[in-house]
Amino acid sequence: MYGKLAYKLRIYVLDKDFIVRYVNPSALEISNQSKEDVIDKDISILINHPKTKTFNFHIDFQTEGKLKNSNGENVKVELTISPIFENQEIQGYIGSFIDGVGNRENQESQKILQILKDKEQYNQIQQDQAFMKQLRIIENELDHIAEENTLFQVYYKPLDILSGDTYGTAYLGEGKYICYIIDAMGKGLSASITSIQSSSFINHGIKKAKENQDLDFNRLLNTYLDFIKAKLLQNEIVAAMFLYIDTKENAMEYAGFGMPPLLLEKWDGTVVEIKSNNLPIMDFTCFFETTELVFDEYEKIMMKSDGFDECTLKNDGRPYDIYLQEDFKNSFSASSFIKKFDEKTEENKDDLTMIFIKGIPKSCEDDKSYTLNTDPDKIDDFLQFVEDDLQKSKIPLEDCMKIRFSLNELILNSIEHGNIGISFDLKKELLEKNTFREYMNRMTSVKEIKDKKVIIRVRIFNYKNDRIITIKITDEGDGFDASNYLKYLNFEKSHDRLHGRGILMTENLNDGIFYNKKGNEATLIKIVKGQV
């Protein structure tokens, strides 16, 4: 397509590193260069203009330059560059020279190019809108949540903008939780519509049951089956997995419909695989079974879609599932599991969805608590004190430095957003006006604010062949909706935001950040290789 169109429009095509991969004869003529001069060269070989390397590639850009035609005459040209998107990522760029003569041929070429640009922009807008709609439909109340000594973490990596995979997690109150993963079988729009319909219906049912305080696991599944069966096309099927947890009653119920096995690890290290207890959902499905389990028998639980099982090993071709149980057993969190998974596997060819639930041991080898007033100027001295204690516990210096950076970010958040109560929007506004430091000094001089405490609890315990450090930071603020904030932050594409980057960097340096449901308590997880 690009070849035929480019020949008429003086087009060149670049890869995402701005290397020229195609240029048409018309563009070569106006730049007075040969094909060998420009192919596989940087874009600067084509354009003699000082702004070539500095424009913003994420928006259309126009500039003027001076080039010579085949007769050696100076030609005034307009350079237009537009990004080529695939799966929300820039894969390359399409650019054009349009000479300034203004003849009919060039006017028609300009119209065609504008249509191409408008279509690309329209498609990208529609993809962004569809993606944001999908995120809004997904209800994820438990991701990065630490409650009742239990950690909840979700991993979601859809292959396309509209995915056949979807999921949901909900806190029902009084130690009750529900999690599910839906995998509408097949590819394309039909599967994604089925998954979106499923999420919307289930989430609405959970919301109403929470309002009435009468959620019944079996009734929820029955109503969902009745709903989705009527929406399925002939031969269309839906795989699904549902898990209901009641920590007060120490009970779980599980219903799997043609999904990969539920993985559980007991506290003694035994891994248990529980296969689906029902066939996939089809238009004639009329009954289902659930399986009851004892919650506190298990240290951790993994629900997942089949994308993990079917991924292939690097330079091998065998399915990843030969390592799945081993990696699950040796992973403390979803983050540590994903690191092992990514190291072993090729780029995924299917959606990846996982819900990971982990219990925290009650006994530990070291347990210290610290108290800090709402005073940012005291943080450095405090961090040095904590670092000295960690080194006394034989934590390697490199890990101590990562913890120090991370703890600095989390304590600052506790002070700024927790004890002082600065909203994210207000902080952005103050940073843009360069008045943030002045505002902080004024607020921390108020006695009622300065006297508020930040409590830090550091625990170290053995896990498998490693040591785990958990650091809990609690402030006196009103908290925030952590799961919803992180859901959008993890998918945020902008790299110029003024807040949020510290949290992402902190998570990348460690093995997980979790919050309580209120949002005024953060738990940092760090795995230290080897035991003392």
Helices and strands as residue ranges (DSSP letters): H 2-9, E 11-15, E 20-23, H 25-31, H 35-38, G 43-45, E 61-68, E 74-86, E 89-99, H 104-137, E 145-147, E 150-157, E 165-173, E 176-184, H 189-212, H 217-229, E 238-246, E 251-257, E 262-266, E 271-274, E 291-294, G 295-297, E 298-304, H 307-310, H 321-329, H 334-344, E 352-359, E 366-373, G 376-378, H 379-392, H 397-413, I 414-419, H 424-432, H 436-444, H 447-450, E 453-463, E 466-474, H 482-491, H 501-509, E 513-515, E 521-528
